[in-house]
Amino acid sequence: MNDVRNAIAQIRADLPAGIDEPLIERVDVEGGALAYYALESPDMDTAALSWFIDDTVSRRLLAVSGVQQITRSGGSKREITVTLRPERLESLGISAAQINSQLVQTNVDVPAGRLTTDDSESSLRVPGSATDITALAATPIALNDGRRVPLGELADIRDGHGEIRSRARLNGREVVGFSVYRSKGTSDTAVASGVEQTVAALQTENPHIRIRQIHSSVDATRENYHTAINTLIEGAVLTVLVVYLFLRDWRAPLVAAIALPLSILPAFLVMRLSGYTLNSVTLLGLTLVIGILVDDAIVEIENIDKHLMLGKRPYQAAIDAADAIGFAVIAITGTIVAVFLPVSFTGGMIGQYFSQFGTTVSAAVLASLLTTRLATPLLAAYLLAPAGSNHHHKPQGCLMRAYLRLLEWTLRHRKTTLSAAALILAASWQLLPLLPTGFMPRADTGFSQLNINLPPGSTLAQTDATLRHLSDIANRYPAVAHTYTIAGTGGDTAKGEILIRLRPHQARAQSLRAFEQQLRNDLAAIPDIRFAFKNEEAQRDINIILTGQDPAALSTTAHTLKQQIQNVAGIANIQINEPLPKTEQRVRLNPQEAARLGVTPQAVGDLLRLATLGSSDSESARHNLHDRQITIRTILPETVRRDPTQLQNLRVPAANGSVPLHTIATLYTASGSATISRFDRERRISVEADLKDGYTIGSVLDAVNTLPIMQNLPAGIHNPEYGDSEYMNEMFEQFGLAMGFGVLMVYLVLVLLFRDILQPVTILTALPLSLGGALGALLAYGAALDLSSVIGILMLMSIVTKNSILLVDFVIENRRHGMARDRPHPGRR
């Protein structure tokens, strides 16, 4: 922050002198709003509800650990409005700025030091603030000729609310809402629980106010958490069931049931020490690694059972079985860690996903190694029964017999087998171009956010009416539970947003994507609005950035791209996000006349700002109450603010009193840009669009990049990667590096363990051959090659390596005991 503050201080002299000092704040908010709430009450107006949020709700919620910010939507702020009478000011020869300046100087409580006596000390204060409206109206205002008149003769004074710049509605009913934001590095579920408890307490304490939750982003997190936990439990139950079905002994499943928690619980300890939370990434890692842990438990128990079949006592069977597969198990764990641990050190945006995933999986696998090497043999030695009446030789099943016949055939026909493997490998690589690519699959959270823009200069009433119309359209859908609209977002009356909450999955037939696509078609017929569905990161699905120094060339390129992109399949609601021209009134000063009368441009600007907007917060007087300060806003009547002719009749301070504005300036209409957007210090225009259901960002961007305009961008125009497209390319790049480094680490680990440079090659040969099944499944299912499938492929690599090590190690051991190379074996040790 100090660097930013110093940089701004260096250019402060180049900024307009009349602006407020730049405000520099650290952004400690994590992501979007954690939750939205709406308040309504039959006994309170919007001003009272607004103060309840600004004072009571904000104070209570900011005391909750992890809550960083509370923002109010809609409502109004209590103000004392001093509406000046222009004709009276004209007759007395005083300006609005002079009156406001006197109010600021007189309505103030001034600290005056302290008074110390022999036996006490007290502070001194000069109270100058008016005690009520009557006292404020009696405030004497000095005129230029030395006379004084009461403020009440120059203005109409009202204790009410300030100008309303935002309006919130719930299903069309006006409400006052607020949003909760959490601090960086905090748990969203913990913060949400604290917020919900506090809101529930506020509701109990204020039964006359209805506080309703509109949406909470934590709902999806909690659903993912419960799904992952259920998956872990289901995996453990299925493991126990499989062990029982194949070994037909209740003691063996008991060993597995005890071993699995011992393998998974240390991973939670590592996550705790690493500062990780139970988020979607760590839960995904735990869910996927359960397959490896299950396999570890089954291999260990099944091998002990085989030694029991040889007539050994449980204690000896456990020792011999652990010794028989000890080398293979250590090799397996080493290779799995070699695959996933390097992933933890990937950088960039993708590193935030892979780092926690790789660490969590590696911790669970290492814990599983300790469990299978120590706990499982110990449990088996004391829980499993020796072979007897309850144990008998289990004949090979039909599946095993068929497998052995196939294996025997492949061993006799090596060339045919290798040729088939080569064909499978070639076919697998041919599947890659057929797969759509993406970054993150969008989950059906049941929540949709729609941002709208009306033409620049649109009033709050126009934006609010448009949002009410959109809300009515959305509420006609059976899938919609409620809608929440906010007009005037970001302080711009031409902007707004509508939050749409869908019913639970089981209560609706439409998916979120299908609903948005149908609603998009309905909204396309509404004239004079721009609308865009936003994803969880508040970005459009497709966001193509164009940058350059020439605004005209940028605009021409963007419109050409929009025209060409309309022919790309899978794209809807194409819009150019460029600053629209905004009509404005400009003041043309007569420099000679202004200099003669002693009128400065700063004085003219201050007058017009005071006349049209009222005195700013920093330039306004204050009325002190016991619990707060109320702004005393000096302003002119609305009829004057809306009439350029009357504005020119206002008096502006001059060297000798004040003069009418029209004597030194004229107002005229012009057009200018409302905003200027930049990217890497160049002007920016973006072409944005939504994805249709069934399409992925990768396939659409590939088609966009082949368009003529994208192949031949004009000189000085650039197309930097941005958003999901940037993250997607980074993901594949980091994934390739991680896979390459992981395979190298696996090879080195296997060389150390096998003490051979060729056997590891035999094991690693299975890796590319296994991709065909994964890619074929993605193609058959219509899924994209995105972050989730990339993580799945990483897990596949580890499982394939694990199976290969077990087989190769078993073959080496049997050949060491004299078994022929071509003889298939059912797998007994």
N, C-alpha and C positions, 0 to 999 in steps of 0.2 A: 504493500500500500504506500509506503514511503517513496518508492520509485515512481509510482503513478502520480503521487502528490507533487513530487519535484518536477516531473515532466510537464504537468499542467501549469505549475507556477512559472515555468520558463516561457510559456506561450500566453500567459494571462494578459499581458499587455496588448496582445493582438486581438483579444476578444472584445466585444462591445462593452463599454464602460458601465452601461446601465443594467446589466444582467446581475442576477444573484450569484453569489460565489458558488462555483461548481461543488457539488456534493459527492464525496468519494466514500463509498461504503463497501465493505467486504461482503461478497455474495456467499452466504452460509446456508442457503436454501438447497435442499436435495430434491431434484426433479420437480415435477408439477405438484399441484395441490394434493395433499393427502386425503382431504375430505371437503365436501361442500355441505353447508347447512343453510336452511331458510327459516326465518322467523316471521310469525304473524300473530296479531292479537286484536280482538274486537275492542279492547279498552285503550289502546295506545296508537298514536299516529306514527308515521314513518320517522319523524324527527326523534320521538321518544325511543322507538325501537333502535334507531341508529346510535343514540347515546348509550343505550343498554349494551349494544355490541361493543362500541368504542371503549366503554368504561368497564362494565362488569364482566362481560364475556372475555374480552381481550386480556384483562388483568388475571382472570382465573386460568385461562388456557395457557398464557405465556408462563405461568408458574409450573405447568406440566413439563417434566423432563423431556427434552428433545424437541419441543415446539419452538420454532424460530420466528414465525411471522403469522399474523392474522390480518387478512384484508377483507374489507367490507365491500359488498356490491349492492347498489341501489341505496335508497334512503336519502337522508339529507342531514345537514349539520345546522344546529341552532346558531343563529346570528342576529345581531341587531343591525338592521339596515337603515342607513341614513340616506334617503332618496332626495337629492337636492332639487330645488325648483329653478330651472334655468332662467326663467323670466325675472325672478327675484334677484338672482345673482347678477344678471345683466343690468338691472336698475341700480344696484348698489355698487357695481364695478369691482366685484371680487370673483376670483376664480375658484373652481372646485378643488384644485390642488392646495390653495391657501387654506381653505376650510379644513381639509383633511389633515394638513400639517398642524393646525392649531388643536385639532382633536387629539392627535397623537401626543402633543406636548402637555395637554391639560389632563387627559384621562390616563394617569399613570401613578402608580405608587412608588415613591422614591425612597430607597434606603438612605438614612442620614447619619450613619455612624452608630456610636453607642454612648450611653451616659453612665458614668461610673461615680458612685457616691461612696461614703465611708463604709456602708454596710451592704451595698448591692450593686449590681451592674445590669443594665437593660439596654436593648437596642432601640434606636430611633428610626422612625418611619414616617414619611409624609404621605398620607393617603390622599390621592388626587382623583381617583376613579369615581365616576358618578355612581350613586347607590342604586338608582332605578331609572326608568325611562323618563320620568318627570324631571329628575335632576339633570339628566343628559340634555333634555330639551331646553333647559334653562342655562346651559353652558354659554357664556358670552363669547361672541366671535368678533374679533377686531377687524374693522374695515380699513380701507386704505386712507380715508380722510380722518382717521382717529376715533370715529364713533364705534360703539359696540352694540350689537344686536343679539338677542337669544338665538340659539341654533334652531329652535322650533319655528322661528319666522323664516328660516332659509330652507328648511327641509321637512319632509314627512318621516317620522321615526317609527319603526315597527320592530317589535321583538318577535321574530319568526324563524324561518330557516333560509339558508343561502340558496344560491342557484343550484338546481338539480342537474347534475351532469351524468348521472347513471341511474338506471331503473332496472329492478329485478322482478321477475314474475315466475310463479310456480303454477303450471297449467293455466296460464292466463291471469291468475290473481296476483295483484301486486304484493310483494313481500320485501323484506330486507334480508340479504344473505351475507354469509361470510365464508371464507376459505381458510383452511389450516395448512401451513407448510412446516415441514420438519427440518431440523438441522442436518448438516452433512455428517455422515458417519454414525447416525443413530438408527435404531431398528424401527422400521415402519410399523410393525405389529405392536411393539411395546408402546410407541408413541400414540398409535391409534387407540389402544386400550385405555391409556391414560386420558386421552381426549374424550372418548365415549363415556367414561366414568364421570368426568367433570361435567359434560353436557347433561348427563342423566341427573346429576345433583342440581344443576341449574334449573332443569325442568321441574324437579320436585319443589325447589324453593320458589319458583315463579309459575304456578299453575295457570295463571291468566295469559301466559305466553306459550304458544306452541312452537317448539323447536324440532324441526324435522330434518333428518339427514337425507340429502339428495343423492350423494354418491360417495363411496369410499374406495380408494384404489387398493386398500388392504383386503377387500373381499376376495379379489382374485388371488392375492398372495396366500391368504388362509386356505382357499380352495386348493391351490397347488400344494400347500404343506400337507393337508389332510390326504390328498391323493398320493403324495410321495410316501407318507407314513403307512398308508394302507398297502401300497405296493411292497414296501419292506416287509410288512407283516404277512402279506400273501406269499411273498417269496420264501419266507421262513417256513410257513405252513406247508407249502408245496414241497419244499426240501424234505421236511420230516415225512410227508406222505410218500414221496418217491423212495426215500430210504426204506420205509416200512414195506412198500409194495415189492421192492426188489430183494430185500434181505429177509423179509417176513419174520421180523423179530422186534418186539416192542422196545427192547433195550437200545438198539442201534439208533432209532429215531430220537430217543431221549438224549443220547450223546450229541447228535446233530442240533437238537433244540437248545442245548446248553452252549455248544461251541459257537453258534452264529452270533448271539449277543456279545460274546467275548471278542468277536472279530470286529463288530461294528461300533461298539461303544468307545474304544480308544480313538476312533476317527473324530468323534464329537469333542474329545479332550483336545486333540490337535487343533480343531477348528476354533475352540475357545481360546487356546493359547495364541493362535494366529490372528485373533480378532475377527474371525469370519462369523457371519450370521447364517441362519437357516433360510437362505434365499433360493431363487430358482436354480442357480448354478450349482450350489452345494447339494441341494436336494436332488438335482439331476444326477450328480456324481454318485451320491449314495444309492439312488435307485438303480443305476446301471451296474455299480460295483457289486450289488447283491448277487448278481449272476456268477461272478468270480468267486465270491465267498461261498456260495452254495456249492459250486464245483469243488472247491477245496475241501469242504466238509464231506461231500460224497466220496471223493477219491480216497481220502484218508480212512473213512469208516469202511468203505467197500474193500479196501486192501487189507485192513485188519480182519475183516470177516473171512477173506480168502485164506489167511493164515490159520484162522480158527478151524476152517474146513480140513486143514492138514492134521488136525488132532492136537494142536498146541494149546497150552493153557492161555487164558486171556492175557496174563502179564507178559508171557514170552511172545505171544502173537503181536501184542502192541509194540514191543521192542523191535521185533524182526520186521514188521510192516513199516514202522517209522524209518528203519535203516534202509529198507529196500527202495523207498521212494524219496529218501531224504535229499539226495543230490538233485533229482528232478524238481522237487518242490522249491528248493533254494534257487535253482536256475529259473524257474517260472516266475518267482517273485522278483528276482533281479531284473528280468527282462520287462516285466510289466511296469516296474518302477522306472526303468530306463525309457519306456515309451511315454509315461505320463509326467514324470518329474520335469523333463526339459520343457514340456508344454507350459509349466508354471512360470517360466521366465520369459515368455513371449511379451513383447511390448505393445504399445499403442492401445487403441480401444479394445481390440480383441483380447489383449492380455488381461483385461479386467474380467473377462469371462473364463479364459483358460487357466489363469493362475490359481484361482480358488478351486476350480474343478480338478486340476492335476494334483494339487496338494491333498485334497480330500481323498481322492482315489488312492494315491500312493500311501497315505496313512492307513487307510482301511486294509490295503493289501499287505502291508508290513505287519499290521496287527493280526491278520489272518495267518501269516507265516508263523508267528509266535504261537498262535492258538493251535494250529495243526501240528507243530513240532512238539509242543509241551502239553497243552491242556487236553487235546483230543486223545492222545495215547494214554494219558493218566486216567481220563474218564473211562476209556474203553477197558483198561486193565481191571477196573473195579466194578464196572457195570455190565459188561458183556459176559455172557455165559459160555462155557466151553462147549465144543461140539458134542452133541449127544442125541437124545431122542427128539429134541426140538430142532436139530440141525441135520440136514442131509444134503448130499450133493445135488446142486440145482442143475438140471439139464439145460443145455443151450436152447434158447428160443428160436423160433422160425426167423426172426429178424437177424439174429446173430449168425445163423447158418447161411442165410442169403448173403450177408455181408462177407463172410469168409469165402464163399464161392466167388463172389465178385473180386475180392482181393486176390485170390489165387489166380484168377483169369488175368488180372492186370499185371501180376508178377511174371506170368508166362508170355505176355504180349507187351513188352516194354516199349517198343517203338510205337505201337498203336496208342498206348496210354500216353506217352510223351507228346505224340502228335495231337491227340485230343486235348491235352492240357494246353498246348500252344494255341490251338484254335479257340479254346475257351478264353485264354488270356487276350488274344487278339479281339475276340468278340466283346470282351468286357471293356476294353479301351474304346471300342466303337460306340459303346453306350453313352460315354461321357458327353459328346456333343448333343445327344438327344435329350439330356436332362435339363430342365429349367433350373436356373440358379437364383438364389436370394440370400438375404442376410438373416433376418429373424422372422420366423413364421408368426403372423399376427394371431394372437389368441382371441377367442370369442369371450370377451370380458362382460358382454351385455351392456356396454357403455359406449356411447358415441358422442363425439364433440364436433360441432359444426360452427365454423367461424364465418361471418358474413361481413361484406363491405358494401356500403351504399356509395353513391357518387360523392366526392368531396363537397363539403358544405351542407350536407344533409343534417337536419335538426335531430335532436333526441326524440322528439315526438314521431318523426318519420321512421327512424330506426326502430323504435319501440313498436310501432304499428306493424312494420314488416316482420319483426320477430314474433309478434302475436299471431300473424297469419301463418308463419312457418310452424309455430307451435300447434296451431289448429290442424294443419296438414299432418304433422307427425302423430298427433294423438288419435287420428283416425285408424292407425295401424293397430291391429289386435296385439301385436308383440310389445307395444310401448306401455310402460308402467306410468311414467310421468315425464314431463319436460320442464326444464328450468332455463329461463332466458335472462341474459344480461345485456342491456343496451348501454352503449357508451363505454366500451372496454378500452383500457389504456388511455382514458381521458379524451378520446375522440368520439364525438357524438355520431359519426358516420359508421362506426364499427360496433359489432355485437357478436355474441355467441349464444348458442343453444346447446344445452347438455341434455341428452336423451338417455334415459335409463330404461332398458328393456326388462321384460319379465324374466324370471328364472328359466333356465334351459328347458326344463321339463314342462313349462307352461306356455311355450311358444314353438311354432313350427319353423320360423325363419331363423337362419343364422345371422350374425351381425353383419357380415359382408353382403348377404342377400338383401337384408333390410336397407343398408346404406345405398346399394345399387338401385333399388326400387324408389327410395326417397329421392335420390339424385335425379331420376327421370322426372319426378313430379316437380322438383324445384327448378329444373331447367327452363320451364315455361314462364317463370316469374321474371319480369323485365327489371333492368337497372340494379341488379345486385350481383356481387361476386360471392361465391360460397365455396367452402372447402372443408372436407372432412379431415380431421387431424388424428394421427395415431397417438400412442401413449407418450411419445416424445414431442408431441405438438408439431409434427412435420407432416407434409403431404407425402403420399406414397412415392410419387415421382417428382423430383426437384432438380431441374437442370439449371446450373448457374452459368451465366455469361458475364464476363467482366471486360472492362476496357476503359479508356480515357475519353472516348468520343460518345456522348449520350445519344446522338442521332444515329450513329452506326450501330450502337447497342440495340436501340429500339427497332431499327430495320431488321437486324439479324433475328431478334426475338420474334417478331411478327412472321418472318419467313419460316422460322422453325415451327411456330404454332401451326402455320398452314400445312407444312409437310408432315407434321407429327399426327395430324388428324387421320392419316391413312394407316397408322400403326395399330395393329389389333391389340385389344386389351386395355386401351386407354380411354378414359372418360373425363369430362369436365376439365378441359384444357384451359388454362388461364395464364396470362402474362402478369407477373407481379412486378409492375413498374409504377413509379409515382405518377398518379394521375394529376393533370393540371387542375389547380384550384383557383377559383376566382377570388381576388382580393382587392381591397381598396388601398390605393397608395396616395401618399401626400407629396405634392410638388411644392416645395418652398420657393419663395422669392428671396434669394440671398441678400440682395441690396436692401429691401424693405425690412427684412428680419433683422439685419445688422443695425439699421437706423433706429429701430424701435427697441433693440436689445432683447430680441427673442431668439433663443437657442433651439436647435433641433431636439435636444434632450428635453426641453420644456414642452415642446409640442408632443413628443412621444409620451411623456408622463401624463399630459392632459388627456390624450385620446385613450390611453390605457386605463386611466381612472374613470373616464366617461363610459367606456364600453364594457370593461371587465370589473370595474370597481377597484378599490384599493387592495393591493396584495396583502397577504398575511403579514409580511415583514414590514409593511408600511401602514398598517391599520392600528387603530386604538383598541384597547381591551377593556371589557367590563368584567370585573372580578366578582365571582360568586364563591360560596364557601367550598365548593368542590371542583371548580374549574374556572377557566377564563373564556369569555365569549367574545368573538371578534366583532368589532363595530365597523361594518363595511360601508364606506362612502361610495355612492354610485348615483348615476343619473337615471331618470325615468326610462322605461323601455321604449316609449315612443321616440325619445331622443336617440337612444342607442341604435335604433333601426333606421334612422333617417339621416343620410349624409348631409342634407341641407342644414338641419338643425345642429349637427355636429360642427359645421363650419361657423356657426354663430356663437359657439362657446368662446369664453375668454381665456386667453393664455397669458401666463405671467410675463411681464415685460420690464424694461428698466424703470419705468415710472408707472407702476400699477399693473394694469392688464389691458390687453387689446383683443378684439374679436379675431378668431383664427382666420377668417376669410380675408383679412387685410394683408396677411403675409403668406397664405398658402391656399391651394385648391386640392380637392379630392377627385381622383379619377379611378376608373375600373381597369384592372390589369389581370394577367394570368401568370401564375408561377407554380413551381413544384412544392407540394406540401412536405415532402421528405426527400432525402438523398441517401440511398443505401450504398454501402461500400463493402468490398471483400478484398482483403489484402491490399488496402489503400487504393483500390480501383473502383470505379463506379460499377454497380451490379444490377442486373436484371435477371430474374429467374422465370423459367417456364415450368409451371407446376401442373400436375394432373393426378387423378385418382386411378387406381388399378381396378379393373373389373374382376369379378369373382372367377377364380380358376386360373389367373395369370400371376406370374412372379416378376419381381423387379428386375432380375437378371435377364430374362428373355426379352422383356420389353426394352430395357436399356440397350441390349445388343442390337435390336431392330432400330432404335433411335440413332445409335452411333453410325449406322450405315446410310442415314439420310444424306442427300447431297450437301445440305448446308453444314452438317456436322463434319463432313469429309473435307470441306473447303471453307473454313471460317475466314471471314475478311481479316485483313491485316490489322493487328492491334486488338482483336477480339479473342478471348481465351475461354476455355471451358474447364475450370478446375473441378476436381472430384469433390463431392460434398454429400453429407448425409449417408443414407444407407448404401448408395453406390460406392462411396469411399470405404465404408466399413466392410462391404462385401469383398472388394478387391484386396483390402488389407487382410481379411480373414483367410482367403485362399493363399495369399503369399505367406502369411505366418504359419498356416497349416502345412504348406509344402516344406517350409524350413523345419518345422517341428517334426514332421514325419521323417524327413531325411536324417535329421540329427538323431531322432529316436531309433531308427533302423541301425544307424552306425553304432549307437550305444548298445543296442541289443546284440549286435554282432560282436562287439568287444567283450561284453559280459559272457557270451556263449563261448568265445575263444578261451577266455580265462577258465571257465568251468569245465569245458570239454577237452581243453588242451589240444585243440585241433582247429585248423583253419578251414577245413572242408565241411565238417559236420554242421557248423552254424549256417553255411550256405544251404544245406539240405533243409534245415528248419525254416529259413527265411524265404525259400522258394514258394512256400504255401501262402505267403502274404498277398502277392499280386493275384494268385489264382482265386483267392477268396472274395475279391472285389466284385466278381461277376454276379454273385448272388445278391450282394448288397445293392449294386447299381440296378440290377434287374428288378429287384423288389421296389425300389424307388420309382422306376419307370412304370411298372405295372400298377402301382398305387396312385400314380400321378403326383407324387411328392417332389419337392424341389431339393436340390443339393444346397442346403443352407447350414446355419450354425449347428442346429440339432443333429442333422444327418452327418455332418463332419465329426461331431463328438461321437456319434454312434460308430462311425468308421474307425475312429481311434480305439474304441472299446473292442471292435471286431478284430483289429490287429493284435490286441493283447490276448484275446481268447484263442485266436488261430495259433499264435506263438506258443501259448500254453499247451494246446493239444499236440502241437508238433513236437515239443520238447518231451512230453510224456511218451509219445510213440517212438521217437528216435532213441531216447534213453532206454526204453524197454527192448528195442531191437539190438542195441549195442550190448546190453547185459546178456540177452539170450545167445547172441553170437559168441560172446565171451565164454559161455558155457557149452559151446560146441554145436548149437542148433544151426541148421542149414539156412542160408540166406533167403531162399525162395519158399521156405515153408511158412504158410500163414499160421498165426497163433491166436487163440481166442482171448488172450490177455491175462492169463494167470501168472503170478509171480511165485 
